[in-house]
Amino acid sequence: MLHLYNEKPISIFTTERDVKIRVQFCNVKMKMKTCQFKHFYKYLTNLSKKIDVSTGSVDLLLVRDNLNITISLSHFLQLCSAVQTVMSKKFGLKSIYPN
């Protein structure tokens, strides 16, 4: 098992015999192909643009069985950070910060 990110409550890892990326957070376990993980990153990025001062929680619509979960803003921000860290380490994504 290769841990790509492991900070409570979020774990992102791969296994030696499987190329899928596994994401575990808030009692949710997902297995994604590389392309799906990149789409998940884009989804989280788009959701994060909608956050404002009054946001206390974030609704995530996960594709499998139209699973709709609500997570706290803190956990959402940790998840975004974890996914972005993996994107930069594993796929060479460069962070661009607007002026």
N, CA, C and O atoms as CSV, one atom per row, in Angstrom:
chain,resi,resn,atom,element,x,y,z
A,1,MET,N,N,0.850,-1.164,0.000
A,1,MET,CA,C,0.000,0.000,0.000
A,1,MET,C,C,0.903,1.236,0.000
A,1,MET,O,O,1.826,1.351,0.805
A,2,LEU,N,N,0.617,2.133,-0.902
A,2,LEU,CA,C,1.362,3.379,-1.011
A,2,LEU,C,C,0.443,4.519,-0.590
A,2,LEU,O,O,-0.500,4.870,-1.300
A,3,HIS,N,N,0.732,5.089,0.574
A,3,HIS,CA,C,-0.083,6.208,1.058
A,3,HIS,C,C,0.323,7.469,0.316
A,3,HIS,O,O,1.479,7.886,0.369
A,4,LEU,N,N,-0.631,8.069,-0.372
A,4,LEU,CA,C,-0.387,9.328,-1.064
A,4,LEU,C,C,-0.704,10.503,-0.150
A,4,LEU,O,O,-0.118,11.579,-0.278
A,5,TYR,N,N,-1.637,10.286,0.773
A,5,TYR,CA,C,-2.018,11.305,1.755
A,5,TYR,C,C,-2.666,10.583,2.919
A,5,TYR,O,O,-3.564,9.764,2.722
A,6,ASN,N,N,-2.215,10.882,4.139
A,6,ASN,CA,C,-2.782,10.203,5.296
A,6,ASN,C,C,-2.795,11.137,6.497
A,6,ASN,O,O,-1.895,11.091,7.336
A,7,GLU,N,N,-3.796,11.967,6.577
A,7,GLU,CA,C,-4.022,12.869,7.704
A,7,GLU,C,C,-5.458,12.656,8.133
A,7,GLU,O,O,-6.372,12.718,7.311
A,8,LYS,N,N,-5.663,12.405,9.413
A,8,LYS,CA,C,-7.022,12.171,9.892
A,8,LYS,C,C,-7.923,13.331,9.537
A,8,LYS,O,O,-7.484,14.470,9.700
A,9,PRO,N,N,-9.113,13.151,9.078
A,9,PRO,CA,C,-9.877,11.924,8.829
A,9,PRO,C,C,-9.813,11.473,7.369
A,9,PRO,O,O,-10.700,10.746,6.921
A,10,ILE,N,N,-8.786,11.885,6.611
A,10,ILE,CA,C,-8.742,11.599,5.177
A,10,ILE,C,C,-7.534,10.722,4.854
A,10,ILE,O,O,-6.430,10.952,5.346
A,11,SER,N,N,-7.769,9.709,4.011
A,11,SER,CA,C,-6.694,8.843,3.567
A,11,SER,C,C,-6.837,8.635,2.060
A,11,SER,O,O,-7.910,8.292,1.564
A,12,ILE,N,N,-5.735,8.850,1.346
A,12,ILE,CA,C,-5.707,8.615,-0.107
A,12,ILE,C,C,-4.509,7.707,-0.370
A,12,ILE,O,O,-3.382,8.028,0.008
A,13,PHE,N,N,-4.763,6.570,-1.023
A,13,PHE,CA,C,-3.678,5.616,-1.240
A,13,PHE,C,C,-3.943,4.748,-2.463
A,13,PHE,O,O,-5.047,4.724,-3.007
A,14,THR,N,N,-2.898,4.036,-2.879
A,14,THR,CA,C,-3.008,3.025,-3.933
A,14,THR,C,C,-2.415,1.732,-3.383
A,14,THR,O,O,-1.686,1.744,-2.391
A,15,THR,N,N,-2.734,0.631,-4.032
A,15,THR,CA,C,-2.128,-0.637,-3.659
A,15,THR,C,C,-1.229,-1.081,-4.803
A,15,THR,O,O,-1.381,-0.633,-5.939
A,16,GLU,N,N,-0.300,-1.959,-4.490
A,16,GLU,CA,C,0.673,-2.409,-5.486
A,16,GLU,C,C,0.030,-3.171,-6.637
A,16,GLU,O,O,0.483,-3.074,-7.778
A,17,ARG,N,N,-1.002,-3.915,-6.349
A,17,ARG,CA,C,-1.607,-4.754,-7.396
A,17,ARG,C,C,-2.796,-4.096,-8.089
A,17,ARG,O,O,-3.398,-4.694,-8.981
A,18,ASP,N,N,-3.141,-2.876,-7.691
A,18,ASP,CA,C,-4.290,-2.188,-8.273
A,18,ASP,C,C,-3.892,-0.760,-8.618
A,18,ASP,O,O,-3.275,-0.075,-7.803
A,19,VAL,N,N,-4.235,-0.312,-9.804
A,19,VAL,CA,C,-3.856,1.031,-10.222
A,19,VAL,C,C,-4.850,2.104,-9.772
A,19,VAL,O,O,-4.618,3.297,-9.968
A,20,LYS,N,N,-5.949,1.673,-9.172
A,20,LYS,CA,C,-6.966,2.633,-8.751
A,20,LYS,C,C,-6.515,3.391,-7.504
A,20,LYS,O,O,-5.784,2.871,-6.661
A,21,ILE,N,N,-6.971,4.623,-7.417
A,21,ILE,CA,C,-6.684,5.462,-6.265
A,21,ILE,C,C,-7.863,5.317,-5.305
A,21,ILE,O,O,-9.022,5.443,-5.702
A,22,ARG,N,N,-7.556,5.058,-4.066
A,22,ARG,CA,C,-8.594,4.875,-3.050
A,22,ARG,C,C,-8.641,6.106,-2.159
A,22,ARG,O,O,-7.616,6.579,-1.667
A,23,VAL,N,N,-9.847,6.612,-1.962
A,23,VAL,CA,C,-10.061,7.791,-1.131
A,23,VAL,C,C,-11.037,7.401,-0.023
A,23,VAL,O,O,-12.105,6.846,-0.283
A,24,GLN,N,N,-10.649,7.703,1.215
A,24,GLN,CA,C,-11.527,7.435,2.352
A,24,GLN,C,C,-11.659,8.707,3.167
A,24,GLN,O,O,-10.660,9.303,3.570
A,25,PHE,N,N,-12.901,9.122,3.410
A,25,PHE,CA,C,-13.158,10.295,4.235
A,25,PHE,C,C,-14.577,10.216,4.774
A,25,PHE,O,O,-15.480,9.760,4.074
A,26,CYS,N,N,-14.780,10.651,5.999
A,26,CYS,CA,C,-16.117,10.744,6.601
A,26,CYS,C,C,-16.967,9.501,6.352
A,26,CYS,O,O,-18.112,9.624,5.916
A,27,ASN,N,N,-16.447,8.334,6.611
A,27,ASN,CA,C,-17.158,7.058,6.425
A,27,ASN,C,C,-17.505,6.762,4.969
A,27,ASN,O,O,-18.368,5.925,4.707
A,28,VAL,N,N,-16.869,7.413,4.035
A,28,VAL,CA,C,-17.078,7.165,2.607
A,28,VAL,C,C,-15.791,6.570,2.050
A,28,VAL,O,O,-14.699,7.087,2.287
A,29,LYS,N,N,-15.934,5.476,1.308
A,29,LYS,CA,C,-14.786,4.831,0.673
A,29,LYS,C,C,-15.035,4.796,-0.825
A,29,LYS,O,O,-16.078,4.331,-1.283
A,30,MET,N,N,-14.057,5.299,-1.587
A,30,MET,CA,C,-14.200,5.325,-3.042
A,30,MET,C,C,-12.944,4.757,-3.692
A,30,MET,O,O,-11.834,4.932,-3.189
A,31,LYS,N,N,-13.139,4.074,-4.816
A,31,LYS,CA,C,-12.049,3.603,-5.660
A,31,LYS,C,C,-12.208,4.281,-7.004
A,31,LYS,O,O,-13.269,4.202,-7.624
A,32,MET,N,N,-11.147,4.957,-7.464
A,32,MET,CA,C,-11.243,5.696,-8.717
A,32,MET,C,C,-10.057,5.392,-9.623
A,32,MET,O,O,-8.930,5.197,-9.166
A,33,LYS,N,N,-10.341,5.359,-10.904
A,33,LYS,CA,C,-9.272,5.320,-11.884
A,33,LYS,C,C,-8.627,6.703,-11.905
A,33,LYS,O,O,-9.192,7.661,-11.378
A,34,THR,N,N,-7.466,6.806,-12.503
A,34,THR,CA,C,-6.745,8.079,-12.552
A,34,THR,C,C,-7.594,9.186,-13.150
A,34,THR,O,O,-7.630,10.291,-12.609
A,35,CYS,N,N,-8.275,8.918,-14.251
A,35,CYS,CA,C,-9.097,9.940,-14.894
A,35,CYS,C,C,-10.262,10.358,-14.000
A,35,CYS,O,O,-10.632,11.532,-13.974
A,36,GLN,N,N,-10.842,9.406,-13.269
A,36,GLN,CA,C,-11.930,9.726,-12.357
A,36,GLN,C,C,-11.437,10.598,-11.197
A,36,GLN,O,O,-12.139,11.504,-10.748
A,37,PHE,N,N,-10.233,10.316,-10.725
A,37,PHE,CA,C,-9.666,11.114,-9.641
A,37,PHE,C,C,-9.448,12.554,-10.101
A,37,PHE,O,O,-9.680,13.496,-9.343
A,38,LYS,N,N,-9.006,12.717,-11.332
A,38,LYS,CA,C,-8.815,14.071,-11.875
A,38,LYS,C,C,-10.145,14.800,-12.003
A,38,LYS,O,O,-10.214,16.002,-11.748
A,39,HIS,N,N,-11.201,14.095,-12.392
A,39,HIS,CA,C,-12.539,14.708,-12.456
A,39,HIS,C,C,-13.034,15.063,-11.053
A,39,HIS,O,O,-13.678,16.095,-10.863
A,40,PHE,N,N,-12.736,14.219,-10.085
A,40,PHE,CA,C,-13.106,14.489,-8.698
A,40,PHE,C,C,-12.414,15.771,-8.216
A,40,PHE,O,O,-13.018,16.592,-7.526
A,41,TYR,N,N,-11.153,15.925,-8.585
A,41,TYR,CA,C,-10.410,17.144,-8.243
A,41,TYR,C,C,-11.103,18.380,-8.844
A,41,TYR,O,O,-11.290,19.384,-8.156
A,42,LYS,N,N,-11.475,18.301,-10.105
A,42,LYS,CA,C,-12.154,19.435,-10.764
A,42,LYS,C,C,-13.501,19.716,-10.097
A,42,LYS,O,O,-13.878,20.875,-9.922
A,43,TYR,N,N,-14.221,18.665,-9.726
A,43,TYR,CA,C,-15.507,18.818,-9.042
A,43,TYR,C,C,-15.324,19.558,-7.715
A,43,TYR,O,O,-16.066,20.494,-7.416
A,44,LEU,N,N,-14.348,19.140,-6.931
A,44,LEU,CA,C,-14.092,19.799,-5.648
A,44,LEU,C,C,-13.654,21.248,-5.843
A,44,LEU,O,O,-14.044,22.123,-5.069
A,45,THR,N,N,-12.858,21.505,-6.858
A,45,THR,CA,C,-12.406,22.866,-7.147
A,45,THR,C,C,-13.592,23.752,-7.493
A,45,THR,O,O,-13.677,24.884,-7.017
A,46,ASN,N,N,-14.504,23.254,-8.312
A,46,ASN,CA,C,-15.692,24.037,-8.673
A,46,ASN,C,C,-16.582,24.279,-7.458
A,46,ASN,O,O,-17.140,25.367,-7.312
A,47,LEU,N,N,-16.723,23.283,-6.587
A,47,LEU,CA,C,-17.517,23.470,-5.375
A,47,LEU,C,C,-16.877,24.507,-4.451
A,47,LEU,O,O,-17.578,25.303,-3.827
A,48,SER,N,N,-15.572,24.495,-4.368
A,48,SER,CA,C,-14.884,25.420,-3.462
A,48,SER,C,C,-15.054,26.872,-3.898
A,48,SER,O,O,-14.958,27.777,-3.069
A,49,LYS,N,N,-15.301,27.106,-5.172
A,49,LYS,CA,C,-15.519,28.471,-5.666
A,49,LYS,C,C,-16.852,29.046,-5.177
A,49,LYS,O,O,-17.047,30.261,-5.179
A,50,LYS,N,N,-17.765,28.168,-4.760
A,50,LYS,CA,C,-19.084,28.606,-4.315
A,50,LYS,C,C,-19.136,28.873,-2.806
A,50,LYS,O,O,-20.175,29.281,-2.287
A,51,ILE,N,N,-18.038,28.647,-2.113
A,51,ILE,CA,C,-18.005,28.851,-0.668
A,51,ILE,C,C,-17.924,30.332,-0.351
A,51,ILE,O,O,-17.153,31.070,-0.964
A,52,ASP,N,N,-18.730,30.759,0.615
A,52,ASP,CA,C,-18.653,32.145,1.076
A,52,ASP,C,C,-18.615,32.160,2.603
A,52,ASP,O,O,-18.495,31.111,3.235
A,53,VAL,N,N,-18.717,33.325,3.178
A,53,VAL,CA,C,-18.585,33.497,4.623
A,53,VAL,C,C,-19.651,32.730,5.404
A,53,VAL,O,O,-19.387,32.270,6.515
A,54,SER,N,N,-20.827,32.590,4.850
A,54,SER,CA,C,-21.928,31.951,5.570
A,54,SER,C,C,-21.959,30.424,5.419
A,54,SER,O,O,-22.824,29.771,6.002
A,55,THR,N,N,-21.041,29.852,4.657
A,55,THR,CA,C,-21.024,28.408,4.420
A,55,THR,C,C,-20.564,27.669,5.672
A,55,THR,O,O,-19.484,27.934,6.199
A,56,GLY,N,N,-21.393,26.742,6.140
A,56,GLY,CA,C,-21.044,25.942,7.308
A,56,GLY,C,C,-20.822,24.480,6.968
A,56,GLY,O,O,-20.114,23.764,7.676
A,57,SER,N,N,-21.441,24.042,5.866
A,57,SER,CA,C,-21.278,22.664,5.408
A,57,SER,C,C,-21.396,22.646,3.890
A,57,SER,O,O,-21.875,23.595,3.269
A,58,VAL,N,N,-20.947,21.541,3.318
A,58,VAL,CA,C,-20.932,21.408,1.862
A,58,VAL,C,C,-21.607,20.095,1.489
A,58,VAL,O,O,-21.338,19.057,2.093
A,59,ASP,N,N,-22.488,20.147,0.490
A,59,ASP,CA,C,-23.141,18.946,-0.028
A,59,ASP,C,C,-22.332,18.395,-1.188
A,59,ASP,O,O,-22.031,19.110,-2.144
A,60,LEU,N,N,-21.984,17.127,-1.097
A,60,LEU,CA,C,-21.270,16.446,-2.176
A,60,LEU,C,C,-22.209,15.443,-2.816
A,60,LEU,O,O,-22.852,14.653,-2.125
A,61,LEU,N,N,-22.286,15.478,-4.126
A,61,LEU,CA,C,-23.050,14.478,-4.866
A,61,LEU,C,C,-22.042,13.516,-5.476
A,61,LEU,O,O,-21.322,13.863,-6.412
A,62,LEU,N,N,-22.000,12.311,-4.940
A,62,LEU,CA,C,-21.078,11.305,-5.433
A,62,LEU,C,C,-21.827,10.426,-6.415
A,62,LEU,O,O,-22.981,10.067,-6.181
A,63,VAL,N,N,-21.183,10.082,-7.501
A,63,VAL,CA,C,-21.838,9.459,-8.647
A,63,VAL,C,C,-22.508,8.141,-8.310
A,63,VAL,O,O,-23.626,7.882,-8.756
A,64,ARG,N,N,-21.856,7.323,-7.545
A,64,ARG,CA,C,-22.395,5.984,-7.293
A,64,ARG,C,C,-23.724,6.063,-6.542
A,64,ARG,O,O,-23.786,6.605,-5.438
A,65,ASP,N,N,-24.741,5.544,-7.118
A,65,ASP,CA,C,-26.087,5.500,-6.538
A,65,ASP,C,C,-26.595,6.883,-6.145
A,65,ASP,O,O,-27.423,7.007,-5.242
A,66,ASN,N,N,-26.107,7.916,-6.815
A,66,ASN,CA,C,-26.492,9.296,-6.506
A,66,ASN,C,C,-26.396,9.585,-5.013
A,66,ASN,O,O,-27.299,10.176,-4.421
A,67,LEU,N,N,-25.303,9.164,-4.425
A,67,LEU,CA,C,-25.080,9.367,-2.998
A,67,LEU,C,C,-24.848,10.845,-2.737
A,67,LEU,O,O,-23.919,11.443,-3.280
A,68,ASN,N,N,-25.688,11.424,-1.910
A,68,ASN,CA,C,-25.584,12.834,-1.554
A,68,ASN,C,C,-25.207,12.910,-0.082
A,68,ASN,O,O,-25.967,12.471,0.780
A,69,ILE,N,N,-24.027,13.469,0.209
A,69,ILE,CA,C,-23.599,13.574,1.601
A,69,ILE,C,C,-23.311,15.030,1.942
A,69,ILE,O,O,-22.960,15.833,1.077
A,70,THR,N,N,-23.465,15.344,3.201
A,70,THR,CA,C,-23.158,16.674,3.688
A,70,THR,C,C,-21.997,16.555,4.660
A,70,THR,O,O,-22.053,15.792,5.624
A,71,ILE,N,N,-20.940,17.320,4.395
A,71,ILE,CA,C,-19.788,17.314,5.288
A,71,ILE,C,C,-19.531,18.731,5.776
A,71,ILE,O,O,-19.931,19.708,5.143
A,72,SER,N,N,-18.866,18.821,6.898
A,72,SER,CA,C,-18.565,20.135,7.466
A,72,SER,C,C,-17.584,20.874,6.555
A,72,SER,O,O,-16.857,20.263,5.772
A,73,LEU,N,N,-17.583,22.165,6.674
A,73,LEU,CA,C,-16.665,22.981,5.868
A,73,LEU,C,C,-15.221,22.597,6.160
A,73,LEU,O,O,-14.394,22.536,5.250
A,74,SER,N,N,-14.922,22.341,7.415
A,74,SER,CA,C,-13.566,21.955,7.798
A,74,SER,C,C,-13.128,20.678,7.087
A,74,SER,O,O,-12.028,20.621,6.540
A,75,HIS,N,N,-13.984,19.652,7.092
A,75,HIS,CA,C,-13.646,18.395,6.410
A,75,HIS,C,C,-13.566,18.591,4.899
A,75,HIS,O,O,-12.728,17.979,4.236
A,76,PHE,N,N,-14.425,19.433,4.360
A,76,PHE,CA,C,-14.373,19.699,2.922
A,76,PHE,C,C,-13.045,20.349,2.541
A,76,PHE,O,O,-12.421,19.961,1.554
A,77,LEU,N,N,-12.619,21.328,3.318
A,77,LEU,CA,C,-11.357,22.001,3.023
A,77,LEU,C,C,-10.167,21.053,3.173
A,77,LEU,O,O,-9.207,21.135,2.406
A,78,GLN,N,N,-10.227,20.154,4.160
A,78,GLN,CA,C,-9.180,19.145,4.303
A,78,GLN,C,C,-9.170,18.202,3.110
A,78,GLN,O,O,-8.106,17.828,2.618
A,79,LEU,N,N,-10.353,17.818,2.645
A,79,LEU,CA,C,-10.455,16.936,1.477
A,79,LEU,C,C,-9.889,17.625,0.238
A,79,LEU,O,O,-9.142,17.012,-0.525
A,80,CYS,N,N,-10.236,18.881,0.036
A,80,CYS,CA,C,-9.707,19.638,-1.113
A,80,CYS,C,C,-8.188,19.710,-1.057
A,80,CYS,O,O,-7.510,19.512,-2.065
A,81,SER,N,N,-7.668,19.990,0.112
A,81,SER,CA,C,-6.221,20.083,0.288
A,81,SER,C,C,-5.543,18.742,0.019
A,81,SER,O,O,-4.495,18.689,-0.624
A,82,ALA,N,N,-6.142,17.663,0.513
A,82,ALA,CA,C,-5.579,16.331,0.302
A,82,ALA,C,C,-5.557,15.965,-1.178
A,82,ALA,O,O,-4.546,15.479,-1.685
A,83,VAL,N,N,-6.665,16.198,-1.867
A,83,VAL,CA,C,-6.749,15.868,-3.292
A,83,VAL,C,C,-5.766,16.730,-4.086
A,83,VAL,O,O,-5.117,16.233,-5.006
A,84,GLN,N,N,-5.652,17.996,-3.747
A,84,GLN,CA,C,-4.708,18.873,-4.441
A,84,GLN,C,C,-3.265,18.435,-4.190
A,84,GLN,O,O,-2.435,18.501,-5.096
A,85,THR,N,N,-2.960,17.991,-2.976
A,85,THR,CA,C,-1.620,17.493,-2.665
A,85,THR,C,C,-1.282,16.281,-3.514
A,85,THR,O,O,-0.181,16.190,-4.059
A,86,VAL,N,N,-2.218,15.349,-3.632
A,86,VAL,CA,C,-1.988,14.157,-4.452
A,86,VAL,C,C,-1.850,14.545,-5.924
A,86,VAL,O,O,-1.001,14.005,-6.634
A,87,MET,N,N,-2.678,15.472,-6.376
A,87,MET,CA,C,-2.589,15.915,-7.776
A,87,MET,C,C,-1.211,16.512,-8.066
A,87,MET,O,O,-0.658,16.282,-9.141
A,88,SER,N,N,-0.659,17.262,-7.138
A,88,SER,CA,C,0.649,17.870,-7.387
A,88,SER,C,C,1.776,16.851,-7.266
A,88,SER,O,O,2.719,16.884,-8.057
A,89,LYS,N,N,1.699,15.940,-6.284
A,89,LYS,CA,C,2.772,14.963,-6.087
A,89,LYS,C,C,2.757,13.859,-7.137
A,89,LYS,O,O,3.801,13.498,-7.680
A,90,LYS,N,N,1.583,13.329,-7.418
A,90,LYS,CA,C,1.490,12.177,-8.323
A,90,LYS,C,C,1.397,12.568,-9.793
A,90,LYS,O,O,1.929,11.873,-10.659
A,91,PHE,N,N,0.715,13.690,-10.079
A,91,PHE,CA,C,0.467,14.054,-11.468
A,91,PHE,C,C,1.161,15.356,-11.891
A,91,PHE,O,O,1.011,15.792,-13.032
A,92,GLY,N,N,1.910,15.970,-10.990
A,92,GLY,CA,C,2.671,17.156,-11.338
A,92,GLY,C,C,1.847,18.419,-11.550
A,92,GLY,O,O,2.271,19.321,-12.271
A,93,LEU,N,N,0.683,18.491,-10.934
A,93,LEU,CA,C,-0.160,19.673,-11.071
A,93,LEU,C,C,0.512,20.869,-10.401
A,93,LEU,O,O,0.945,20.782,-9.253
A,94,LYS,N,N,0.593,21.957,-11.107
A,94,LYS,CA,C,1.163,23.184,-10.557
A,94,LYS,C,C,0.035,24.018,-9.985
A,94,LYS,O,O,-0.992,24.207,-10.637
A,95,SER,N,N,0.215,24.521,-8.770
A,95,SER,CA,C,-0.787,25.378,-8.150
A,95,SER,C,C,-0.644,26.786,-8.702
A,95,SER,O,O,0.446,27.357,-8.736
A,96,ILE,N,N,-1.765,27.325,-9.130
A,96,ILE,CA,C,-1.781,28.694,-9.647
A,96,ILE,C,C,-2.684,29.501,-8.736
A,96,ILE,O,O,-3.856,29.174,-8.548
A,97,TYR,N,N,-2.133,30.545,-8.182
A,97,TYR,CA,C,-2.907,31.407,-7.300
A,97,TYR,C,C,-3.171,32.727,-7.981
A,97,TYR,O,O,-2.237,33.394,-8.426
A,98,PRO,N,N,-4.450,33.121,-8.070
A,98,PRO,CA,C,-4.761,34.388,-8.743
A,98,PRO,C,C,-4.259,35.571,-7.915
A,98,PRO,O,O,-4.152,35.493,-6.691
A,99,ASN,N,N,-3.955,36.657,-8.608
A,99,ASN,CA,C,-3.477,37.867,-7.914
A,99,ASN,C,C,-4.583,38.543,-7.171
A,99,ASN,O,O,-4.359,39.572,-6.533
